[in-house]
Amino acid sequence: MTEITFWFEFASTYSYLSAMRIEEKAKSAGVDIVWKPFLLGPIFKAQGWDTSPFNLYQSKGFYMIRDIQRIAEARGLPFRMPNPFPQNGLQAARLALAGLEDGWGPDFIKAVYKAEFGEGKPISDRETLMTALRAAGAEPSRAFARAETAEVKAALRENTDEAQRKGIFGAPSFTTGDGELFWGDDRLDQALAWSLKK
């Protein structure tokens, strides 16, 4: 079956929008999803940034918040900007990798995004993550132990390295089987359509 790779970062507002709709969109298109959590921090540092461009460029940050508000409202999604922004998504990303191996990954990913951008909760907080794990049907102590293994930590580093090799510079991004790159929630439909052409 045709597949698309969904590159997401838990600190990314627009990744929230994509995570909440990609399954339905992909199912309608007949496309499988490969979920790929990665870290934007090293990618931003390679571009000379020490934080999100939405923090570096104030006008861009104000626009982003209003843009997300409009889109979320149109899609029936809650939106509350967490403080601080961006959030530290390292532990969440490791847990997501563990969940993607065990079958509860997508539900956990969506639960984290709902907590972060739907309720404004800190996703580095263990209680927030435990609530998301339970919502996904995972056993928290087992999930946290798995997330701390050398294997999972290495997998997240490799995802980030692979993203850099592919020229990914932001999230969400989507790649197709022939290596085409699409960036941004507003490119999801185009990415799905492209994947079906090849």
N, C-alpha and C positions, 0 to 999 in steps of 0.2 A: 504494500500500500504506500502511496505517496506520503511523505512526512515533511514537517517543518520544525526547525529548532527555534525554541523560544528562549532567548537570552534575557534574563531579568535580574534586577538588583533590588533587594528589599528596601533600600533607601529611596528608590525611584518612584515618584508620584505617578508618572505615566505608566510604569510597569503595573501599578495597582489597577489602572483602568483596563489594561490588556489581560491581566490574570483573571479578572472577573468575567471576561467574555470569550476568551480564546477557545475554551472547550466547546461551547455551543457553535461558534463560528467554524471551527475545524471539523466538527461532526457534520454540520450541514454541507460543508465542501467535500467531505470524504477524505480528509487529510488527518494523519496521525500527528501528535505533538511529542516532541522531545523537549522536556523541561530542563533548562540549564541555568542554575543559579551561578552567579559570578560576582566579583567585587569590582566596583568602579574606582575605588581609591587608587590602586596602582596605575590604572589607565589615565585617570586625571593627573596624577603626579608626572607621568610621562609627557603630558601636555603642559606642564608647568603650573598646574592648579593644586592648591592644598585643601580645597573644599568644593562643594557643588557650584557650577557656574551660576545657578540661581541665587547663590549667596554672594558670589563675586560681582555680579551685575544686578544691582538693586532693581532697576526697571524690569529686567527680565524676570526676576523673582516675583515681583508684584503681578506681572502679567500671568506667570505660570499659575499662581494661586487662583486668580480669577478664572483662568481658562479651565482648570480642573473643576472649580465650582460649577461652571456652566455645563461641562460635559457630564459630571457626576449627576447633576440634577436631571439632565435629559435622559440619563440611563437608569434613573431610580436608585442611585447609589448614594450612601451617606459619604460626606467628606468633612474631615476635621484635620487641619494641619498639625502634626505633632511638634512638640518643642522639647529638645532642640531639633533642628533640621540641618543636615540629614541625620537620620538615626543610624546607630551602629547595628548593621545586619549580619555581622560575622557569625554569631551563634545560630541565628535563624537559618542562614544559608547552609551551615553544616547539618542542622537538623533536617532541612529540606532534602539534602542529598541522601541522608539515612532513610527518610520517608519515601523517596523515589525508588529506592531499592526494595522497600518493604510494602509498597502499594498504597500508603496513605499520604504520599507526598503532595499531590495536587490539592487535596482537601486542607492539609496543613498550610500550604502556601497561601491559599485564599483566606484562611482564618487569620494568618499573620497580617496580611494586607488589610483585612477588615478591622482588626484591632488597631493597626497603625494609622491608616488614613480614613477609616470610618469612625473611629472613636478617639483618635489622637493619643493612643497609649504607647509607652516606650517599649520597643521590641527587643531591647537588650535586657529587659527585666525578666527574670526567670518565671515569675508568676504569669506574665503575659504569654510567654512561650508555653508554659504548662497548660494554660487554658486552651491555646490553639492546638496543642497536641491531643488533648482530650476530645476536642471538637472533631478532630480528624480520626478518632478511634485508635490513637496510639497510646502505648503505655509510657508515661513520661520518664521514669527512671531508666528504662531500657533505651529509650530514644536518646536521652542525654549521654548515656554511656557510649552508645554507638557513635554519636556525633563527635566524641572526643578521641576516637581512634585515629591512629596515624594514617590509616587508609582513607578515611573520610576527609581529613585535613589535606592530604595530598591531592585528593580528587578536586577539592575546591580550588586549590592552587593551579591545578592543571586546567580547570575550566577557565580561570582568569587568564592564564597564559594562552590558551587556545583562542579566547576572545581577542586578545591583542594580536595574535598571528593573523586572525581573519579581518583585522582592520576595524573591529567594533570599538566605537568611541563613546557610546551612550546606551541607555536602556529606556524602554525595551528595544531590543533588536531581534530580527528574525532572519534566519538563513535557510536557504532551500538546498535541495540535493545537488544542484549544479553550482553551488557556492555563491549564489546571488544574495546580497545583503540589503535588508530593508530596516530603516530606523524609525522608531516612533509608533505609538499606538495608532496613529492615523494611517499607518502603512500596513496594518494587519491584513485587511482585505486584499490589498495588492499583492502581498507576499503569498497569501493562500492561492490567489489566482495564478500567480507565476509558477508556483510549485506544481500546479496541475498541467501546465503547458509543457513541462519538461519530461 
